[in-house]
Amino acid sequence: MEYNWIFNDDSFQCAKALDGLTNIIECIHWKYEATDGNITGIIAGCNGFKAPTSEDFIPYEDLTKEEIISWLEEANDVEQLQASAEHEYNQIKNAGNQEILPPPFDI
């Protein structure tokens, strides 16, 4: 199973300016996938972030995917994300082998 973070053009919600800093990430909207190359289970979420100090600030244009992923992995329980994405994967994988049944008892 392979796990990947997915970002879109609208994933990064930023403050235009704050305390002399510009383009400060306030929220990252993300997707996380579990895939075997044929079937993919995806979950989605977002994480909010406090404004950085000027010493901690990395200009938006200098951020890398690896840096963003490290923030998200610090902010989330990665094992739980993997389990949730695998659950979605298994729902898709087993969709043809499932059916809805009434309770086996009187309601």
Phi and psi restraints in degrees (range 20) as a CNS / XPLOR table:
assign (resid 1 and name C) (resid 2 and name N)
       (resid 2 and name CA) (resid 2 and name C) 1.0 -112.5 20.0 2
assign (resid 2 and name N) (resid 2 and name CA)
       (resid 2 and name C) (resid 3 and name N) 1.0 140.9 20.0 2
assign (resid 2 and name C) (resid 3 and name N)
       (resid 3 and name CA) (resid 3 and name C) 1.0 -119.0 20.0 2
assign (resid 3 and name N) (resid 3 and name CA)
       (resid 3 and name C) (resid 4 and name N) 1.0 137.6 20.0 2
assign (resid 3 and name C) (resid 4 and name N)
       (resid 4 and name CA) (resid 4 and name C) 1.0 -142.8 20.0 2
assign (resid 4 and name N) (resid 4 and name CA)
       (resid 4 and name C) (resid 5 and name N) 1.0 144.9 20.0 2
assign (resid 4 and name C) (resid 5 and name N)
       (resid 5 and name CA) (resid 5 and name C) 1.0 -89.2 20.0 2
assign (resid 5 and name N) (resid 5 and name CA)
       (resid 5 and name C) (resid 6 and name N) 1.0 139.4 20.0 2
assign (resid 5 and name C) (resid 6 and name N)
       (resid 6 and name CA) (resid 6 and name C) 1.0 -123.9 20.0 2
assign (resid 6 and name N) (resid 6 and name CA)
       (resid 6 and name C) (resid 7 and name N) 1.0 133.0 20.0 2
assign (resid 6 and name C) (resid 7 and name N)
       (resid 7 and name CA) (resid 7 and name C) 1.0 -125.0 20.0 2
assign (resid 7 and name N) (resid 7 and name CA)
       (resid 7 and name C) (resid 8 and name N) 1.0 147.7 20.0 2
assign (resid 7 and name C) (resid 8 and name N)
       (resid 8 and name CA) (resid 8 and name C) 1.0 -114.7 20.0 2
assign (resid 8 and name N) (resid 8 and name CA)
       (resid 8 and name C) (resid 9 and name N) 1.0 175.6 20.0 2
assign (resid 8 and name C) (resid 9 and name N)
       (resid 9 and name CA) (resid 9 and name C) 1.0 -59.8 20.0 2
assign (resid 9 and name N) (resid 9 and name CA)
       (resid 9 and name C) (resid 10 and name N) 1.0 -25.8 20.0 2
assign (resid 9 and name C) (resid 10 and name N)
       (resid 10 and name CA) (resid 10 and name C) 1.0 -107.5 20.0 2
assign (resid 10 and name N) (resid 10 and name CA)
       (resid 10 and name C) (resid 11 and name N) 1.0 24.8 20.0 2
assign (resid 10 and name C) (resid 11 and name N)
       (resid 11 and name CA) (resid 11 and name C) 1.0 -75.8 20.0 2
assign (resid 11 and name N) (resid 11 and name CA)
       (resid 11 and name C) (resid 12 and name N) 1.0 -24.7 20.0 2
assign (resid 11 and name C) (resid 12 and name N)
       (resid 12 and name CA) (resid 12 and name C) 1.0 -110.6 20.0 2
assign (resid 12 and name N) (resid 12 and name CA)
       (resid 12 and name C) (resid 13 and name N) 1.0 109.4 20.0 2
assign (resid 12 and name C) (resid 13 and name N)
       (resid 13 and name CA) (resid 13 and name C) 1.0 -93.7 20.0 2
assign (resid 13 and name N) (resid 13 and name CA)
       (resid 13 and name C) (resid 14 and name N) 1.0 119.6 20.0 2
assign (resid 13 and name C) (resid 14 and name N)
       (resid 14 and name CA) (resid 14 and name C) 1.0 -125.0 20.0 2
assign (resid 14 and name N) (resid 14 and name CA)
       (resid 14 and name C) (resid 15 and name N) 1.0 148.3 20.0 2
assign (resid 14 and name C) (resid 15 and name N)
       (resid 15 and name CA) (resid 15 and name C) 1.0 -81.4 20.0 2
assign (resid 15 and name N) (resid 15 and name CA)
       (resid 15 and name C) (resid 16 and name N) 1.0 133.6 20.0 2
assign (resid 15 and name C) (resid 16 and name N)
       (resid 16 and name CA) (resid 16 and name C) 1.0 -63.8 20.0 2
assign (resid 16 and name N) (resid 16 and name CA)
       (resid 16 and name C) (resid 17 and name N) 1.0 -43.2 20.0 2
assign (resid 16 and name C) (resid 17 and name N)
       (resid 17 and name CA) (resid 17 and name C) 1.0 -155.1 20.0 2
assign (resid 17 and name N) (resid 17 and name CA)
       (resid 17 and name C) (resid 18 and name N) 1.0 142.7 20.0 2
assign (resid 17 and name C) (resid 18 and name N)
       (resid 18 and name CA) (resid 18 and name C) 1.0 -161.2 20.0 2
assign (resid 18 and name N) (resid 18 and name CA)
       (resid 18 and name C) (resid 19 and name N) 1.0 123.7 20.0 2
assign (resid 18 and name C) (resid 19 and name N)
       (resid 19 and name CA) (resid 19 and name C) 1.0 51.3 20.0 2
assign (resid 19 and name N) (resid 19 and name CA)
       (resid 19 and name C) (resid 20 and name N) 1.0 40.1 20.0 2
assign (resid 19 and name C) (resid 20 and name N)
       (resid 20 and name CA) (resid 20 and name C) 1.0 83.5 20.0 2
assign (resid 20 and name N) (resid 20 and name CA)
       (resid 20 and name C) (resid 21 and name N) 1.0 -2.0 20.0 2
assign (resid 20 and name C) (resid 21 and name N)
       (resid 21 and name CA) (resid 21 and name C) 1.0 -103.2 20.0 2
assign (resid 21 and name N) (resid 21 and name CA)
       (resid 21 and name C) (resid 22 and name N) 1.0 153.6 20.0 2
assign (resid 21 and name C) (resid 22 and name N)
       (resid 22 and name CA) (resid 22 and name C) 1.0 -125.9 20.0 2
assign (resid 22 and name N) (resid 22 and name CA)
       (resid 22 and name C) (resid 23 and name N) 1.0 155.2 20.0 2
assign (resid 22 and name C) (resid 23 and name N)
       (resid 23 and name CA) (resid 23 and name C) 1.0 51.2 20.0 2
assign (resid 23 and name N) (resid 23 and name CA)
       (resid 23 and name C) (resid 24 and name N) 1.0 59.4 20.0 2
assign (resid 23 and name C) (resid 24 and name N)
       (resid 24 and name CA) (resid 24 and name C) 1.0 -92.4 20.0 2
assign (resid 24 and name N) (resid 24 and name CA)
       (resid 24 and name C) (resid 25 and name N) 1.0 122.5 20.0 2
assign (resid 24 and name C) (resid 25 and name N)
       (resid 25 and name CA) (resid 25 and name C) 1.0 -67.4 20.0 2
assign (resid 25 and name N) (resid 25 and name CA)
       (resid 25 and name C) (resid 26 and name N) 1.0 122.6 20.0 2
assign (resid 25 and name C) (resid 26 and name N)
       (resid 26 and name CA) (resid 26 and name C) 1.0 -104.4 20.0 2
assign (resid 26 and name N) (resid 26 and name CA)
       (resid 26 and name C) (resid 27 and name N) 1.0 -32.2 20.0 2
assign (resid 26 and name C) (resid 27 and name N)
       (resid 27 and name CA) (resid 27 and name C) 1.0 -150.7 20.0 2
assign (resid 27 and name N) (resid 27 and name CA)
       (resid 27 and name C) (resid 28 and name N) 1.0 137.7 20.0 2
assign (resid 27 and name C) (resid 28 and name N)
       (resid 28 and name CA) (resid 28 and name C) 1.0 -117.0 20.0 2
assign (resid 28 and name N) (resid 28 and name CA)
       (resid 28 and name C) (resid 29 and name N) 1.0 120.5 20.0 2
assign (resid 28 and name C) (resid 29 and name N)
       (resid 29 and name CA) (resid 29 and name C) 1.0 -93.5 20.0 2
assign (resid 29 and name N) (resid 29 and name CA)
       (resid 29 and name C) (resid 30 and name N) 1.0 127.1 20.0 2
assign (resid 29 and name C) (resid 30 and name N)
       (resid 30 and name CA) (resid 30 and name C) 1.0 -136.5 20.0 2
assign (resid 30 and name N) (resid 30 and name CA)
       (resid 30 and name C) (resid 31 and name N) 1.0 165.1 20.0 2
assign (resid 30 and name C) (resid 31 and name N)
       (resid 31 and name CA) (resid 31 and name C) 1.0 -126.7 20.0 2
assign (resid 31 and name N) (resid 31 and name CA)
       (resid 31 and name C) (resid 32 and name N) 1.0 149.5 20.0 2
assign (resid 31 and name C) (resid 32 and name N)
       (resid 32 and name CA) (resid 32 and name C) 1.0 -131.7 20.0 2
assign (resid 32 and name N) (resid 32 and name CA)
       (resid 32 and name C) (resid 33 and name N) 1.0 129.6 20.0 2
assign (resid 32 and name C) (resid 33 and name N)
       (resid 33 and name CA) (resid 33 and name C) 1.0 -121.3 20.0 2
assign (resid 33 and name N) (resid 33 and name CA)
       (resid 33 and name C) (resid 34 and name N) 1.0 149.8 20.0 2
assign (resid 33 and name C) (resid 34 and name N)
       (resid 34 and name CA) (resid 34 and name C) 1.0 -117.0 20.0 2
assign (resid 34 and name N) (resid 34 and name CA)
       (resid 34 and name C) (resid 35 and name N) 1.0 125.2 20.0 2
assign (resid 34 and name C) (resid 35 and name N)
       (resid 35 and name CA) (resid 35 and name C) 1.0 -142.4 20.0 2
assign (resid 35 and name N) (resid 35 and name CA)
       (resid 35 and name C) (resid 36 and name N) 1.0 150.1 20.0 2
assign (resid 35 and name C) (resid 36 and name N)
       (resid 36 and name CA) (resid 36 and name C) 1.0 -110.1 20.0 2
assign (resid 36 and name N) (resid 36 and name CA)
       (resid 36 and name C) (resid 37 and name N) 1.0 9.9 20.0 2
assign (resid 36 and name C) (resid 37 and name N)
       (resid 37 and name CA) (resid 37 and name C) 1.0 96.9 20.0 2
assign (resid 37 and name N) (resid 37 and name CA)
       (resid 37 and name C) (resid 38 and name N) 1.0 -24.7 20.0 2
assign (resid 37 and name C) (resid 38 and name N)
       (resid 38 and name CA) (resid 38 and name C) 1.0 -109.9 20.0 2
assign (resid 38 and name N) (resid 38 and name CA)
       (resid 38 and name C) (resid 39 and name N) 1.0 -40.2 20.0 2
assign (resid 38 and name C) (resid 39 and name N)
       (resid 39 and name CA) (resid 39 and name C) 1.0 -119.5 20.0 2
assign (resid 39 and name N) (resid 39 and name CA)
       (resid 39 and name C) (resid 40 and name N) 1.0 140.3 20.0 2
assign (resid 39 and name C) (resid 40 and name N)
       (resid 40 and name CA) (resid 40 and name C) 1.0 -132.4 20.0 2
assign (resid 40 and name N) (resid 40 and name CA)
       (resid 40 and name C) (resid 41 and name N) 1.0 128.0 20.0 2
assign (resid 40 and name C) (resid 41 and name N)
       (resid 41 and name CA) (resid 41 and name C) 1.0 -105.8 20.0 2
assign (resid 41 and name N) (resid 41 and name CA)
       (resid 41 and name C) (resid 42 and name N) 1.0 130.8 20.0 2
assign (resid 41 and name C) (resid 42 and name N)
       (resid 42 and name CA) (resid 42 and name C) 1.0 -126.9 20.0 2
assign (resid 42 and name N) (resid 42 and name CA)
       (resid 42 and name C) (resid 43 and name N) 1.0 136.7 20.0 2
assign (resid 42 and name C) (resid 43 and name N)
       (resid 43 and name CA) (resid 43 and name C) 1.0 -118.8 20.0 2
assign (resid 43 and name N) (resid 43 and name CA)
       (resid 43 and name C) (resid 44 and name N) 1.0 161.5 20.0 2
assign (resid 43 and name C) (resid 44 and name N)
       (resid 44 and name CA) (resid 44 and name C) 1.0 -132.9 20.0 2
assign (resid 44 and name N) (resid 44 and name CA)
       (resid 44 and name C) (resid 45 and name N) 1.0 155.0 20.0 2
assign (resid 44 and name C) (resid 45 and name N)
       (resid 45 and name CA) (resid 45 and name C) 1.0 -168.4 20.0 2
assign (resid 45 and name N) (resid 45 and name CA)
       (resid 45 and name C) (resid 46 and name N) 1.0 -174.9 20.0 2
assign (resid 45 and name C) (resid 46 and name N)
       (resid 46 and name CA) (resid 46 and name C) 1.0 -150.5 20.0 2
assign (resid 46 and name N) (resid 46 and name CA)
       (resid 46 and name C) (resid 47 and name N) 1.0 153.0 20.0 2
assign (resid 46 and name C) (resid 47 and name N)
       (resid 47 and name CA) (resid 47 and name C) 1.0 -128.8 20.0 2
assign (resid 47 and name N) (resid 47 and name CA)
       (resid 47 and name C) (resid 48 and name N) 1.0 134.2 20.0 2
assign (resid 47 and name C) (resid 48 and name N)
       (resid 48 and name CA) (resid 48 and name C) 1.0 -93.7 20.0 2
assign (resid 48 and name N) (resid 48 and name CA)
       (resid 48 and name C) (resid 49 and name N) 1.0 152.7 20.0 2
assign (resid 48 and name C) (resid 49 and name N)
       (resid 49 and name CA) (resid 49 and name C) 1.0 -133.2 20.0 2
assign (resid 49 and name N) (resid 49 and name CA)
       (resid 49 and name C) (resid 50 and name N) 1.0 144.3 20.0 2
assign (resid 49 and name C) (resid 50 and name N)
       (resid 50 and name CA) (resid 50 and name C) 1.0 -72.9 20.0 2
assign (resid 50 and name N) (resid 50 and name CA)
       (resid 50 and name C) (resid 51 and name N) 1.0 153.5 20.0 2
assign (resid 50 and name C) (resid 51 and name N)
       (resid 51 and name CA) (resid 51 and name C) 1.0 -64.3 20.0 2
assign (resid 51 and name N) (resid 51 and name CA)
       (resid 51 and name C) (resid 52 and name N) 1.0 136.5 20.0 2
assign (resid 51 and name C) (resid 52 and name N)
       (resid 52 and name CA) (resid 52 and name C) 1.0 -77.1 20.0 2
assign (resid 52 and name N) (resid 52 and name CA)
       (resid 52 and name C) (resid 53 and name N) 1.0 162.3 20.0 2
assign (resid 52 and name C) (resid 53 and name N)
       (resid 53 and name CA) (resid 53 and name C) 1.0 -79.7 20.0 2
assign (resid 53 and name N) (resid 53 and name CA)
       (resid 53 and name C) (resid 54 and name N) 1.0 164.3 20.0 2
assign (resid 53 and name C) (resid 54 and name N)
       (resid 54 and name CA) (resid 54 and name C) 1.0 -63.0 20.0 2
assign (resid 54 and name N) (resid 54 and name CA)
       (resid 54 and name C) (resid 55 and name N) 1.0 -26.7 20.0 2
assign (resid 54 and name C) (resid 55 and name N)
       (resid 55 and name CA) (resid 55 and name C) 1.0 -73.4 20.0 2
assign (resid 55 and name N) (resid 55 and name CA)
       (resid 55 and name C) (resid 56 and name N) 1.0 -32.4 20.0 2
assign (resid 55 and name C) (resid 56 and name N)
       (resid 56 and name CA) (resid 56 and name C) 1.0 -89.9 20.0 2
assign (resid 56 and name N) (resid 56 and name CA)
       (resid 56 and name C) (resid 57 and name N) 1.0 -11.1 20.0 2
assign (resid 56 and name C) (resid 57 and name N)
       (resid 57 and name CA) (resid 57 and name C) 1.0 -70.3 20.0 2
assign (resid 57 and name N) (resid 57 and name CA)
       (resid 57 and name C) (resid 58 and name N) 1.0 133.4 20.0 2
assign (resid 57 and name C) (resid 58 and name N)
       (resid 58 and name CA) (resid 58 and name C) 1.0 -115.2 20.0 2
assign (resid 58 and name N) (resid 58 and name CA)
       (resid 58 and name C) (resid 59 and name N) 1.0 121.7 20.0 2
assign (resid 58 and name C) (resid 59 and name N)
       (resid 59 and name CA) (resid 59 and name C) 1.0 -53.6 20.0 2
assign (resid 59 and name N) (resid 59 and name CA)
       (resid 59 and name C) (resid 60 and name N) 1.0 140.0 20.0 2
assign (resid 59 and name C) (resid 60 and name N)
       (resid 60 and name CA) (resid 60 and name C) 1.0 -49.8 20.0 2
assign (resid 60 and name N) (resid 60 and name CA)
       (resid 60 and name C) (resid 61 and name N) 1.0 -46.0 20.0 2
assign (resid 60 and name C) (resid 61 and name N)
       (resid 61 and name CA) (resid 61 and name C) 1.0 -68.5 20.0 2
assign (resid 61 and name N) (resid 61 and name CA)
       (resid 61 and name C) (resid 62 and name N) 1.0 -13.4 20.0 2
assign (resid 61 and name C) (resid 62 and name N)
       (resid 62 and name CA) (resid 62 and name C) 1.0 -97.0 20.0 2
assign (resid 62 and name N) (resid 62 and name CA)
       (resid 62 and name C) (resid 63 and name N) 1.0 -6.7 20.0 2
assign (resid 62 and name C) (resid 63 and name N)
       (resid 63 and name CA) (resid 63 and name C) 1.0 -70.2 20.0 2
assign (resid 63 and name N) (resid 63 and name CA)
       (resid 63 and name C) (resid 64 and name N) 1.0 144.2 20.0 2
assign (resid 63 and name C) (resid 64 and name N)
       (resid 64 and name CA) (resid 64 and name C) 1.0 -111.6 20.0 2
assign (resid 64 and name N) (resid 64 and name CA)
       (resid 64 and name C) (resid 65 and name N) 1.0 162.2 20.0 2
assign (resid 64 and name C) (resid 65 and name N)
       (resid 65 and name CA) (resid 65 and name C) 1.0 -58.8 20.0 2
assign (resid 65 and name N) (resid 65 and name CA)
       (resid 65 and name C) (resid 66 and name N) 1.0 -40.1 20.0 2
assign (resid 65 and name C) (resid 66 and name N)
       (resid 66 and name CA) (resid 66 and name C) 1.0 -62.4 20.0 2
assign (resid 66 and name N) (resid 66 and name CA)
       (resid 66 and name C) (resid 67 and name N) 1.0 -39.8 20.0 2
assign (resid 66 and name C) (resid 67 and name N)
       (resid 67 and name CA) (resid 67 and name C) 1.0 -64.2 20.0 2
assign (resid 67 and name N) (resid 67 and name CA)
       (resid 67 and name C) (resid 68 and name N) 1.0 -46.3 20.0 2
assign (resid 67 and name C) (resid 68 and name N)
       (resid 68 and name CA) (resid 68 and name C) 1.0 -61.2 20.0 2
assign (resid 68 and name N) (resid 68 and name CA)
       (resid 68 and name C) (resid 69 and name N) 1.0 -45.6 20.0 2
assign (resid 68 and name C) (resid 69 and name N)
       (resid 69 and name CA) (resid 69 and name C) 1.0 -61.4 20.0 2
assign (resid 69 and name N) (resid 69 and name CA)
       (resid 69 and name C) (resid 70 and name N) 1.0 -39.4 20.0 2
assign (resid 69 and name C) (resid 70 and name N)
       (resid 70 and name CA) (resid 70 and name C) 1.0 -62.9 20.0 2
assign (resid 70 and name N) (resid 70 and name CA)
       (resid 70 and name C) (resid 71 and name N) 1.0 -38.2 20.0 2
assign (resid 70 and name C) (resid 71 and name N)
       (resid 71 and name CA) (resid 71 and name C) 1.0 -62.8 20.0 2
assign (resid 71 and name N) (resid 71 and name CA)
       (resid 71 and name C) (resid 72 and name N) 1.0 -44.4 20.0 2
assign (resid 71 and name C) (resid 72 and name N)
       (resid 72 and name CA) (resid 72 and name C) 1.0 -67.9 20.0 2
assign (resid 72 and name N) (resid 72 and name CA)
       (resid 72 and name C) (resid 73 and name N) 1.0 -38.4 20.0 2
assign (resid 72 and name C) (resid 73 and name N)
       (resid 73 and name CA) (resid 73 and name C) 1.0 -69.0 20.0 2
assign (resid 73 and name N) (resid 73 and name CA)
       (resid 73 and name C) (resid 74 and name N) 1.0 -29.4 20.0 2
assign (resid 73 and name C) (resid 74 and name N)
       (resid 74 and name CA) (resid 74 and name C) 1.0 -72.3 20.0 2
assign (resid 74 and name N) (resid 74 and name CA)
       (resid 74 and name C) (resid 75 and name N) 1.0 -33.4 20.0 2
assign (resid 74 and name C) (resid 75 and name N)
       (resid 75 and name CA) (resid 75 and name C) 1.0 -87.3 20.0 2
assign (resid 75 and name N) (resid 75 and name CA)
       (resid 75 and name C) (resid 76 and name N) 1.0 -13.1 20.0 2
assign (resid 75 and name C) (resid 76 and name N)
       (resid 76 and name CA) (resid 76 and name C) 1.0 -126.3 20.0 2
assign (resid 76 and name N) (resid 76 and name CA)
       (resid 76 and name C) (resid 77 and name N) 1.0 159.5 20.0 2
assign (resid 76 and name C) (resid 77 and name N)
       (resid 77 and name CA) (resid 77 and name C) 1.0 -86.4 20.0 2
assign (resid 77 and name N) (resid 77 and name CA)
       (resid 77 and name C) (resid 78 and name N) 1.0 100.1 20.0 2
assign (resid 77 and name C) (resid 78 and name N)
       (resid 78 and name CA) (resid 78 and name C) 1.0 -62.1 20.0 2
assign (resid 78 and name N) (resid 78 and name CA)
       (resid 78 and name C) (resid 79 and name N) 1.0 -37.7 20.0 2
assign (resid 78 and name C) (resid 79 and name N)
       (resid 79 and name CA) (resid 79 and name C) 1.0 -61.5 20.0 2
assign (resid 79 and name N) (resid 79 and name CA)
       (resid 79 and name C) (resid 80 and name N) 1.0 -38.9 20.0 2
assign (resid 79 and name C) (resid 80 and name N)
       (resid 80 and name CA) (resid 80 and name C) 1.0 -68.1 20.0 2
assign (resid 80 and name N) (resid 80 and name CA)
       (resid 80 and name C) (resid 81 and name N) 1.0 -39.5 20.0 2
assign (resid 80 and name C) (resid 81 and name N)
       (resid 81 and name CA) (resid 81 and name C) 1.0 -61.1 20.0 2
assign (resid 81 and name N) (resid 81 and name CA)
       (resid 81 and name C) (resid 82 and name N) 1.0 -44.0 20.0 2
assign (resid 81 and name C) (resid 82 and name N)
       (resid 82 and name CA) (resid 82 and name C) 1.0 -62.4 20.0 2
assign (resid 82 and name N) (resid 82 and name CA)
       (resid 82 and name C) (resid 83 and name N) 1.0 -43.4 20.0 2
assign (resid 82 and name C) (resid 83 and name N)
       (resid 83 and name CA) (resid 83 and name C) 1.0 -63.5 20.0 2
assign (resid 83 and name N) (resid 83 and name CA)
       (resid 83 and name C) (resid 84 and name N) 1.0 -41.2 20.0 2
assign (resid 83 and name C) (resid 84 and name N)
       (resid 84 and name CA) (resid 84 and name C) 1.0 -67.1 20.0 2
assign (resid 84 and name N) (resid 84 and name CA)
       (resid 84 and name C) (resid 85 and name N) 1.0 -42.5 20.0 2
assign (resid 84 and name C) (resid 85 and name N)
       (resid 85 and name CA) (resid 85 and name C) 1.0 -66.5 20.0 2
assign (resid 85 and name N) (resid 85 and name CA)
       (resid 85 and name C) (resid 86 and name N) 1.0 -38.6 20.0 2
assign (resid 85 and name C) (resid 86 and name N)
       (resid 86 and name CA) (resid 86 and name C) 1.0 -65.0 20.0 2
assign (resid 86 and name N) (resid 86 and name CA)
       (resid 86 and name C) (resid 87 and name N) 1.0 -37.4 20.0 2
assign (resid 86 and name C) (resid 87 and name N)
       (resid 87 and name CA) (resid 87 and name C) 1.0 -59.5 20.0 2
assign (resid 87 and name N) (resid 87 and name CA)
       (resid 87 and name C) (resid 88 and name N) 1.0 -46.6 20.0 2
assign (resid 87 and name C) (resid 88 and name N)
       (resid 88 and name CA) (resid 88 and name C) 1.0 -61.9 20.0 2
assign (resid 88 and name N) (resid 88 and name CA)
       (resid 88 and name C) (resid 89 and name N) 1.0 -41.9 20.0 2
assign (resid 88 and name C) (resid 89 and name N)
       (resid 89 and name CA) (resid 89 and name C) 1.0 -56.5 20.0 2
assign (resid 89 and name N) (resid 89 and name CA)
       (resid 89 and name C) (resid 90 and name N) 1.0 -49.1 20.0 2
assign (resid 89 and name C) (resid 90 and name N)
       (resid 90 and name CA) (resid 90 and name C) 1.0 -66.8 20.0 2
assign (resid 90 and name N) (resid 90 and name CA)
       (resid 90 and name C) (resid 91 and name N) 1.0 -33.4 20.0 2
assign (resid 90 and name C) (resid 91 and name N)
       (resid 91 and name CA) (resid 91 and name C) 1.0 -61.0 20.0 2
assign (resid 91 and name N) (resid 91 and name CA)
       (resid 91 and name C) (resid 92 and name N) 1.0 -42.1 20.0 2
assign (resid 91 and name C) (resid 92 and name N)
       (resid 92 and name CA) (resid 92 and name C) 1.0 -71.4 20.0 2
assign (resid 92 and name N) (resid 92 and name CA)
       (resid 92 and name C) (resid 93 and name N) 1.0 -45.9 20.0 2
assign (resid 92 and name C) (resid 93 and name N)
       (resid 93 and name CA) (resid 93 and name C) 1.0 -59.6 20.0 2
assign (resid 93 and name N) (resid 93 and name CA)
       (resid 93 and name C) (resid 94 and name N) 1.0 -39.0 20.0 2
assign (resid 93 and name C) (resid 94 and name N)
       (resid 94 and name CA) (resid 94 and name C) 1.0 -98.2 20.0 2
assign (resid 94 and name N) (resid 94 and name CA)
       (resid 94 and name C) (resid 95 and name N) 1.0 9.1 20.0 2
assign (resid 94 and name C) (resid 95 and name N)
       (resid 95 and name CA) (resid 95 and name C) 1.0 -57.2 20.0 2
assign (resid 95 and name N) (resid 95 and name CA)
       (resid 95 and name C) (resid 96 and name N) 1.0 -37.5 20.0 2
assign (resid 95 and name C) (resid 96 and name N)
       (resid 96 and name CA) (resid 96 and name C) 1.0 -76.8 20.0 2
assign (resid 96 and name N) (resid 96 and name CA)
       (resid 96 and name C) (resid 97 and name N) 1.0 -8.5 20.0 2
assign (resid 96 and name C) (resid 97 and name N)
       (resid 97 and name CA) (resid 97 and name C) 1.0 -114.3 20.0 2
assign (resid 97 and name N) (resid 97 and name CA)
       (resid 97 and name C) (resid 98 and name N) 1.0 21.9 20.0 2
assign (resid 97 and name C) (resid 98 and name N)
       (resid 98 and name CA) (resid 98 and name C) 1.0 -124.8 20.0 2
assign (resid 98 and name N) (resid 98 and name CA)
       (resid 98 and name C) (resid 99 and name N) 1.0 153.3 20.0 2
assign (resid 98 and name C) (resid 99 and name N)
       (resid 99 and name CA) (resid 99 and name C) 1.0 -147.8 20.0 2
assign (resid 99 and name N) (resid 99 and name CA)
       (resid 99 and name C) (resid 100 and name N) 1.0 158.7 20.0 2
assign (resid 99 and name C) (resid 100 and name N)
       (resid 100 and name CA) (resid 100 and name C) 1.0 -96.8 20.0 2
assign (resid 100 and name N) (resid 100 and name CA)
       (resid 100 and name C) (resid 101 and name N) 1.0 125.9 20.0 2
assign (resid 100 and name C) (resid 101 and name N)
       (resid 101 and name CA) (resid 101 and name C) 1.0 -120.5 20.0 2
assign (resid 101 and name N) (resid 101 and name CA)
       (resid 101 and name C) (resid 102 and name N) 1.0 151.2 20.0 2
assign (resid 101 and name C) (resid 102 and name N)
       (resid 102 and name CA) (resid 102 and name C) 1.0 -71.5 20.0 2
assign (resid 102 and name N) (resid 102 and name CA)
       (resid 102 and name C) (resid 103 and name N) 1.0 164.0 20.0 2
assign (resid 102 and name C) (resid 103 and name N)
       (resid 103 and name CA) (resid 103 and name C) 1.0 -58.7 20.0 2
assign (resid 103 and name N) (resid 103 and name CA)
       (resid 103 and name C) (resid 104 and name N) 1.0 148.2 20.0 2
assign (resid 103 and name C) (resid 104 and name N)
       (resid 104 and name CA) (resid 104 and name C) 1.0 -80.4 20.0 2
assign (resid 104 and name N) (resid 104 and name CA)
       (resid 104 and name C) (resid 105 and name N) 1.0 19.1 20.0 2
assign (resid 104 and name C) (resid 105 and name N)
       (resid 105 and name CA) (resid 105 and name C) 1.0 -143.5 20.0 2
assign (resid 105 and name N) (resid 105 and name CA)
       (resid 105 and name C) (resid 106 and name N) 1.0 166.1 20.0 2
assign (resid 105 and name C) (resid 106 and name N)
       (resid 106 and name CA) (resid 106 and name C) 1.0 -72.1 20.0 2
assign (resid 106 and name N) (resid 106 and name CA)
       (resid 106 and name C) (resid 107 and name N) 1.0 139.7 20.0 2
